Amino acid sequence: MKLMITRPEDFEYGVWRVNAWLEPEEMNAVGNDRFIFELPALPERFFRIDAPYKTPAPAGSAYPFQGEFISGEWRGIVQANGVPEDMCETRLAQVEFSLRQSIEAQLERFDA
């Protein structure tokens, strides 16, 4: 799985684009099944998911939606929440690590 966090030119500082792509062997393992994953709950961070890459989350989840890969791709936005980016205790490296862990945990269900 590839995961990339970037800040497009038209985004404010503290708002980041997140893209993830499944590798071909991972897509083969998932097959026609829906591939849904839970967003990690991180201090001072908030995720927004682009349509159609989201699905309602079960009650008690950290977010109202979960991520859903469509044709091997997922897209969303992560931003600082309640503090300026430079003061955010959860750095982007931790965001990437936690998001990767969440996605990889779901991939294990498919033996990918």
C-alpha positions as CSV (number, residue, x, y, z in Angstrom):
1,M,0.0,0.0,0.0
2,K,1.2,3.5,-0.9
3,L,0.3,6.4,1.3
4,M,1.1,10.0,0.7
5,I,0.3,13.2,2.7
6,T,0.8,16.5,0.8
7,R,-0.3,20.1,1.0
8,P,-1.7,21.2,-2.4
9,E,-1.0,24.9,-3.2
10,D,-4.6,25.9,-2.7
11,F,-4.8,24.4,0.8
12,E,-4.2,26.4,4.0
13,Y,-1.2,25.5,6.2
14,G,-2.5,22.8,8.6
15,V,-4.8,21.2,6.0
16,W,-3.3,18.2,4.2
17,R,-4.4,15.9,1.4
18,V,-4.1,12.2,2.1
19,N,-4.0,9.6,-0.7
20,A,-3.7,5.9,-0.4
21,W,-3.4,3.2,-3.1
22,L,-3.5,-0.5,-2.8
23,E,-0.8,-2.4,-4.6
24,P,-2.0,-4.8,-7.4
25,E,-1.4,-7.9,-5.1
26,E,-3.5,-6.3,-2.4
27,M,-6.3,-5.5,-4.8
28,N,-6.3,-9.1,-6.0
29,A,-6.5,-10.3,-2.3
30,V,-9.4,-7.9,-1.6
31,G,-11.2,-9.0,-4.9
32,N,-14.8,-7.7,-5.2
33,D,-15.2,-7.3,-1.4
34,R,-15.6,-3.8,0.0
35,F,-12.5,-2.6,1.7
36,I,-13.4,-0.4,4.7
37,F,-11.1,0.8,7.4
38,E,-11.4,2.8,10.6
39,L,-9.8,6.2,10.8
40,P,-7.4,6.5,13.8
41,A,-8.4,8.8,16.6
42,L,-5.5,11.2,17.0
43,P,-5.1,14.1,19.4
44,E,-5.6,17.5,17.8
45,R,-6.3,16.0,14.4
46,F,-9.5,15.7,12.4
47,F,-10.1,13.7,9.2
48,R,-12.5,14.6,6.4
49,I,-13.2,12.0,3.8
50,D,-13.8,12.8,0.1
51,A,-17.0,11.3,-1.4
52,P,-17.3,8.5,-2.5
53,Y,-14.4,7.2,-0.3
54,K,-16.5,7.0,2.9
55,T,-19.1,4.8,4.5
56,P,-21.1,5.3,7.7
57,A,-19.2,4.1,10.8
58,P,-20.8,1.8,13.4
59,A,-22.0,3.4,16.7
60,G,-19.2,4.2,19.1
61,S,-16.6,4.9,16.4
62,A,-14.3,7.9,16.7
63,Y,-15.6,9.4,13.5
64,P,-19.1,9.3,11.9
65,F,-17.6,7.7,8.8
66,Q,-15.0,5.1,7.9
67,G,-12.7,5.1,4.9
68,E,-13.6,3.0,1.9
69,F,-11.2,2.2,-0.9
70,I,-12.8,2.5,-4.4
71,S,-10.9,0.8,-7.2
72,G,-7.9,0.5,-5.0
73,E,-7.8,4.2,-4.0
74,W,-8.8,6.3,-0.9
75,R,-8.7,10.1,-0.6
76,G,-9.3,12.3,2.4
77,I,-8.1,15.4,4.3
78,V,-6.4,15.6,7.7
79,Q,-6.1,18.9,9.5
80,A,-5.0,20.3,12.8
81,N,-8.0,20.6,15.1
82,G,-8.2,23.3,17.8
83,V,-4.6,24.3,17.6
84,P,-2.2,25.8,15.0
85,E,-0.3,23.2,12.9
86,D,3.0,24.2,14.5
87,M,1.6,23.5,18.0
88,C,-0.2,20.2,17.1
89,E,1.0,17.4,19.3
90,T,0.3,14.8,16.7
91,R,2.9,15.3,13.9
92,L,2.2,14.3,10.3
93,A,4.6,11.3,10.7
94,Q,2.4,10.0,13.4
95,V,-0.7,10.6,11.3
96,E,0.9,8.6,8.5
97,F,2.0,5.8,10.8
98,S,-1.4,5.5,12.5
99,L,-3.3,5.6,9.2
100,R,-1.0,3.0,7.7
101,Q,-1.5,0.7,10.7
102,S,-5.3,1.0,10.4
103,I,-5.3,0.1,6.7
104,E,-2.7,-2.7,7.1
105,A,-4.7,-4.2,9.9
106,Q,-7.7,-4.5,7.6
107,L,-5.6,-5.9,4.8
108,E,-4.5,-8.7,7.0
109,R,-8.1,-9.9,7.0
110,F,-7.6,-10.6,3.3
111,D,-4.2,-12.2,3.7
112,A,-2.7,-9.4,1.6
